[in-house]
Amino acid sequence: MPKNALLKIDDKEIACPVMTGSEGEKAIDARNLRKDSGYIFYDQGYGNTGSCESAITYLDGDNGILRHRGYPIEQLAARSEFVETAYLVIYGELPTKTQRKKFGDLLRQNAHIEPQMQRLFEGYPKDTPPMAMLASLVASLAGYYPDLATNNFEHDLKQFDLSAAMAISKIRTLGAMIYRHTRGLPFMHPKDLPFCDNFLHLMFSEPYHDYAVIPEVTQALNLILLMHADHEQNCSSATVRMVGSSGANLFTSLAAGIGALSGPLHGGANMAVMQMLQSIHDEHDDGSRFIAAAKGGSKSNRLMGFGHAVYRNFDPRAKVIGEACGLVLKKLGKSDPLLDIAHHLEQAALKDDYFISRKLYPNVDFYSGIIFRALGIPTNLFTVMFAIGRAPGWIANWREVASNPKGRIYRPRQIYTGPVKRDYVPMDQRG
Ligand code: ACO
């Protein structure tokens, strides 16, 4: 017997069906509420609104649980690698040997950027923000591969395997090209290498001196990309879904997701964390100035890398990355004073009533920058690294939207607070 929730407004009772997800999450189906009663639910920023059904990622923020297609993030971190997890997130199952090979081959075959497209870089000033370049370059893919980006779901889905592999592989290649462009270095051509090694080659090889693979570096890069592969209905994935819901092709939808990720409250936080740790280091401060400022309540002074829109206990990704940080530095034979500062800051904040009472813990961005730095990746490229890692999640979300025969365009409502109806006033009569 289907359950209903009863909503009583004035003297009218409205029945809204109750929905339950596969992990027992509960929702009230409000799709007909406005039709039945004239009311909408108001939920600024959609913090308590389920905008879709999705089979990709399960997240329980109260208990620090994150699973992709049912697999706990901790198990994937320990036993999988980025490309395999990307396949899982996109296609729903861990790949067989044959599927993994086919996927890897497609990634390798589509790693290059067309010479004509490479010329787009000539138009970007060297100091263009990397995420701005990435968003516009990814949008441009629709122009270089028009047959994969027709804005017709049925057609675009027939070529999905190719467009998905292209997007993952080319976003990685573009990330490295952006790095080289900002440094005035010549571009490297992709090689027949595994995904992460190819990235490191594209970043760090020199014309007559190839990057030499360091297994520890490859492993650390694999881990950190994997940890970003998907994260339920976060700001950028919800953006990809929203843009995709209008019928937009994969590349255009991904470009919108990259724009959403670039903000400091989302993917841009990893850069802000490093800037914060660096200034604590440079000023020989113990972090107390940042902690005191963060408690002032201003959005621009928040303790970066702390807090999360859904995790209220701990961010399981931060736990894995925080633990990996020390190990990676040790394996690479490096030390980083910023890691000690991060540890100290974390301990100080976790003892402070302001952070305890608001359930603010380190998030994924708090430690990820230290690993990126150890790999030789400059701070201004951190959010691009996040985008390379998150591409599989965005692609999987776009695919769910595109292949849902009952899907409708995302079109939230609002509560209008502007002036009520008034008559036009000619200019000479305006006060
Ligand atoms: N520093 C200080 N205070 C904070 C912080 C912080 N980092 N985060 C939240 N708060 C405060 C809020 O001001 C609010 O205080 P109030 O109750 O006195 O008004 C309270 O804690 C509760 O805030 P939330 O509702 O939990 O925050 P919200 O969901 O609006 O924002 C967000 C979540 C954007 C992640 C926020 O915690 C933040 O700005 N963190 C810093 C930026 C950051 O690290 N972003 C990365 C997020 S992870 C990711 O996108 C990959």
Residues whose N, C-alpha, C, O or C-beta is under 5 A from the ligand:
A	BS01	ACO	P264 L265 H266 G267 A269 A294 G297 R302 L303 M304 G305 F306 G307 H308 A309 R358 N363 D365
